[in-house]
Structure formats: C-alpha cells, structure tokens
Amino acid sequence: MTITPISPPGRLVPAVVPDEDLVSPEPPSFATVEEERLHRKQRLAGAFRVFARFQFDEGVAGHITARDPEFPDMFWVNPLGRNFGHIRVSDLVLVDHEGRVVHGRSRINAAAFAIHSALHAARPDVVAAAHSHSLYGKAFSTLGRLLDPITQDACSFYGQQALFDDYTGVVLDPAEGRRIADALGGGHLVILRNHGLLTAGTSVDAAAWWFIAADRSAHAQLLAEAAGRPVLIDHDVATRTGRGAKSFGWHMFQPLWDDIVREQPDLLD
C-alpha cells in the first residue's frame, strides 16, 4: 500500500485588515421604485414565514403591513385566512387608504386595516408594522404595564414603548386605530392591554424583529417574576442601551431572513 503524504497547509501570517475592506450587512438602496417594492414584498413574505416558525399565527388573527414605496398611502398586507407559513410574495394584497383592495383577489382582516391604516397615516417614517396574538405578548398585556429593563434585550424598548390602556373589543373602527397610533407616539412598541403587542419600524425587517424581541422580553419577564423579584437595570444605563439599540432592528433580523429564505425559497414566488 502506498501512502501519499499530505502537504502541510500554508502558513498563516496574521495582518490587520483595514476597516474599509471589512464587509457587514447594511440596508440596501434601490435604483427604481419597482426594485424597492419587490424587496419590501419579499421581506414581508419572509417575515410571515419567520412568525410562523415562532408560532405567532393564530387562526385569522395577526398581520404585518409594508407601506408601498410609490403610493405611500397604500400598504401590502397578508390575505385573510392564509397560514403565515404558506404566504408567498404573490399572495400579498395591496390596500388603499379607504380599505379597498387594489392589487390581489383576497379579502383582508378588517382589524388589520383599522389599526395599520391609522398607524401608517400618523407615522410617515414607519415602513412596516406588525401585530399578532403571540402567547407571551398577550399574556403580558393582561398586566397593563410596560416591559421593565431587566435584560439587555428589554432595554431596546426602554423609552420606546407605550401602553394602550383600554380594551374595547376587536378593533374595527379606524378611530380606535388612531387612538392606538396616538398611544404609540414616536416609539416602536405599543402594548395593547388584554390584546397583545404591536411594533413599528423603518423597514419590514425592523418591525418584525422588534415584535420578536418584545415577545421574548415579555416571556423573560414573566419567567423572572414567577421565580422572584428581578433586579432592574439602572435608568441611565437602560436609556443609553436603548438608544444604542434603536437602529439594530434591521440588522438583528438578517440571520432570520437568511435562514428562512434558504430553507423555504418558495416564499419568493
């Protein structure tokens, strides 16, 4: 038997790589409005698939919207009754400011229009908003309080959250949606008492991530308070941490996007 020797690997000579040569994910720019629309729709379909993975879907409840880049008074939303885990780009529905479907053939959740139309109208900076009846979000909402700064992740919402302390049933009146938008103010999380969570972001990615992070922070707080009395992070530290995390929403969603689009590429259809 002849044994072929293996050549030793090349010698590594460490050298500092200049900052300008390092690569990191950054929000994309677009040459045309068509490119930007497709990108938002792809991320929206991907966000629904991710929400399904986190078991945020529950019957016909729950919705994520993305403002159209060409017609800012219109937004894309999921069709009524479609499982989050099956939604594709081609399934998305475009709705105008009066709730009329202008692209697509499916009905939409009436509450989705009542809530999201008001929010998009009140916040021109908001590209996307997310709401679902997630287990820990709705459990925490019954306490009628804000998330406490008990973890680094929870600090993302410190000074950026609000409480809508009034439950009047399923939101079907646009006036109720305007009250929710007013409560949210300039933040990216509003806790709807006895209902659940609603997040907003300057991209679909950010809105989706803030929802995931808020639900998990609610879960962490419920667990911590069941075990004892959590130690709060100091106000100044929580404020500083929250400010630093404000722009992280888009970046934090990228690993989830990368994973879901590789595993379920049919979402792009």
C-alpha positions in Angstrom: 0.0 0.0 0.0 1.3 3.4 -1.0 0.7 6.3 1.4 0.5 9.7 -0.2 1.8 12.4 2.2 -0.5 15.4 2.7 1.2 18.7 2.2 1.1 21.0 5.2 -1.3 23.9 4.9 0.1 27.3 4.0 1.5 29.3 6.9 -0.9 31.9 8.2 0.6 35.4 8.6 -1.9 37.5 10.7 -2.3 41.0 9.4 -4.8 43.7 10.4 -7.4 44.1 7.7 -8.3 47.8 7.0 -11.8 48.8 8.1 -12.7 49.8 4.6 -12.1 46.2 3.4 -14.4 44.7 6.0 -17.9 43.6 5.0 -21.0 43.9 7.1 -24.7 43.7 6.1 -26.3 47.1 5.5 -29.8 48.1 4.4 -29.9 48.1 0.6 -30.5 51.1 -1.7 -32.6 50.8 -4.9 -32.3 52.2 -8.4 -36.1 52.0 -9.1 -39.3 52.0 -7.1 -40.1 48.6 -8.7 -37.0 47.2 -7.1 -37.9 48.6 -3.7 -41.4 47.3 -3.9 -40.2 43.8 -4.7 -37.7 44.0 -1.9 -40.4 45.0 0.7 -42.8 42.3 -0.5 -40.1 39.7 -0.3 -39.2 40.7 3.2 -42.9 40.8 4.2 -43.4 37.3 2.9 -40.3 36.2 4.8 -41.4 37.9 8.0 -44.7 35.9 7.9 -42.7 32.6 7.5 -40.5 33.6 10.4 -43.6 34.4 12.5 -45.0 31.0 11.7 -41.7 29.5 12.9 -42.2 31.3 16.2 -45.8 30.2 16.3 -47.1 33.7 16.2 -50.0 32.8 13.9 -53.4 32.1 15.4 -56.3 31.5 13.0 -57.2 34.6 11.1 -55.6 36.9 13.8 -52.4 38.8 13.2 -51.0 40.9 10.4 -47.8 42.6 9.2 -48.0 45.5 6.8 -45.5 47.2 4.5 -46.0 50.7 3.0 -45.8 50.8 -0.8 -42.8 52.9 -1.8 -44.6 54.5 -4.8 -48.0 55.0 -3.2 -47.3 55.9 0.5 -51.0 55.9 1.4 -51.3 52.3 0.4 -49.8 49.2 2.1 -49.2 45.5 1.5 -50.8 43.0 3.9 -51.5 39.3 4.3 -54.6 37.8 2.8 -57.3 36.8 5.2 -57.2 33.2 6.4 -53.8 32.3 4.9 -51.5 30.4 7.2 -48.4 32.5 7.9 -46.2 29.6 7.0 -47.6 29.4 3.4 -47.6 33.0 2.4 -45.6 33.9 -0.8 -44.9 37.2 -2.4 -47.6 36.6 -5.0 -50.2 36.2 -2.2 -49.8 39.7 -0.7 -52.6 42.2 -1.1 -52.3 45.9 -1.7 -54.9 48.1 0.1 -55.6 51.8 -0.4 -56.4 54.4 2.3 -60.1 53.5 2.3 -59.5 49.8 2.8 -60.2 48.8 -0.8 -58.1 46.0 -2.4 -56.3 47.5 -5.4 -54.0 44.5 -6.1 -54.8 40.9 -5.3 -58.0 39.0 -5.0 -58.2 38.1 -1.3 -60.1 39.8 1.5 -58.1 41.2 4.3 -58.5 41.3 8.1 -60.7 44.3 8.9 -58.8 44.9 12.1 -55.6 45.0 10.1 -56.9 47.9 8.1 -58.3 49.7 11.1 -55.1 49.6 13.0 -52.4 49.8 10.4 -54.0 52.5 8.2 -54.1 54.8 11.2 -50.5 54.0 12.2 -49.1 54.5 8.7 -51.0 57.8 8.3 -49.7 59.1 11.7 -46.1 57.9 11.2 -44.7 58.8 7.8 -41.4 57.3 9.0 -42.9 53.9 9.6 -42.5 51.5 6.6 -43.9 48.4 8.4 -45.9 47.4 11.4 -46.5 44.0 13.0 -49.2 42.6 15.3 -50.2 39.1 16.3 -51.7 37.3 19.2 -48.4 35.8 20.3 -48.7 33.7 23.5 -46.3 35.7 25.8 -47.2 39.1 24.3 -50.9 38.6 25.1 -50.2 37.1 28.5 -48.0 40.1 29.4 -50.5 42.5 28.0 -53.1 41.5 30.7 -50.8 43.0 33.4 -51.5 46.5 31.9 -47.9 47.6 32.2 -44.7 48.3 30.3 -41.7 46.0 29.9 -39.2 46.5 32.7 -35.5 47.0 31.9 -34.4 43.6 33.4 -32.3 42.4 30.4 -30.1 44.0 27.8 -32.7 43.0 25.1 -35.6 44.6 27.1 -33.6 47.8 27.1 -34.3 48.1 23.4 -37.8 49.2 24.4 -36.8 51.5 27.3 -38.2 54.9 26.4 -39.5 53.5 23.1 -42.7 51.8 24.3 -46.2 52.8 25.3 -49.2 51.2 26.9 -52.7 51.4 25.2 -54.6 51.0 28.5 -58.1 50.5 27.1 -59.6 47.3 25.7 -62.9 47.8 23.9 -63.1 44.6 21.8 -61.9 43.8 18.3 -60.5 46.9 16.6 -62.8 47.5 13.6 -63.2 51.3 13.9 -60.5 53.4 12.2 -61.0 55.9 15.1 -59.8 53.2 17.5 -56.8 52.7 15.2 -56.0 56.4 15.5 -56.0 56.1 19.3 -53.6 53.3 19.2 -51.3 55.3 16.8 -51.5 58.2 19.2 -50.5 56.0 22.1 -47.5 54.6 20.2 -46.2 58.1 19.5 -42.7 58.0 18.2 -41.8 54.7 19.7 -41.6 51.2 18.2 -43.7 49.2 20.6 -47.2 49.6 22.0 -48.6 47.1 24.4 -52.3 46.7 23.8 -53.8 45.9 27.1 -55.7 42.5 27.1 -54.8 42.1 23.5 -51.1 41.8 22.6 -48.2 43.6 21.1 -47.8 46.0 18.1 -44.5 47.1 16.7 -43.4 49.6 14.1 -40.2 50.0 12.1 -38.5 51.9 9.4 -38.3 48.6 7.5 -40.1 45.3 7.4 -37.1 43.7 8.9 -37.1 46.1 11.9 -40.8 45.9 12.6 -40.6 42.1 12.5 -37.5 41.9 14.8 -39.0 44.4 17.3 -42.1 42.1 17.6 -40.0 39.0 18.1 -37.8 40.8 20.7 -40.8 42.2 22.5 -42.5 38.9 22.8 -39.3 37.2 24.0 -38.7 40.0 26.5 -42.3 39.6 27.8 -41.6 35.9 28.2 -38.4 36.6 30.1 -40.1 39.0 32.4 -43.0 36.6 33.1 -40.4 33.8 33.9 -38.3 36.1 36.1 -41.2 37.4 38.1 -42.6 33.9 38.6 -39.2 33.0 40.1 -38.6 36.0 42.2 -38.1 39.8 42.1 -36.0 40.8 39.1 -33.2 43.4 39.5 -33.9 46.4 37.3 -31.1 47.9 35.1 -30.2 51.4 36.2 -32.2 54.2 34.4 -29.1 55.8 32.8 -27.7 52.5 31.7 -31.1 51.4 30.3 -31.5 54.7 28.5 -28.1 54.5 27.0 -28.5 50.9 25.9 -31.9 51.6 24.4 -30.6 54.5 22.4 -27.8 52.4 21.1 -30.1 49.6 20.1 -32.6 51.8 18.2 -31.0 51.2 14.8 -30.4 47.5 15.4 -33.8 46.2 14.3 -32.9 45.7 10.6 -29.5 44.1 11.5 -31.0 41.7 14.0 -33.5 40.3 11.5 -30.8 39.4 8.9 -29.8 36.0 10.3 -33.5 35.0 10.4 -34.1 36.2 6.9 -31.0 34.4 5.6 -32.1 31.2 7.3 -35.8 31.2 6.2 -35.1 32.1 2.6 -32.6 29.3 2.3 -34.9 26.8 3.9 -38.1 28.0 2.2 -37.2 29.7 -1.1 -40.8 29.3 -2.4 -41.7 32.3 -0.3 -40.2 34.4 -3.1 -42.7 33.1 -5.7 
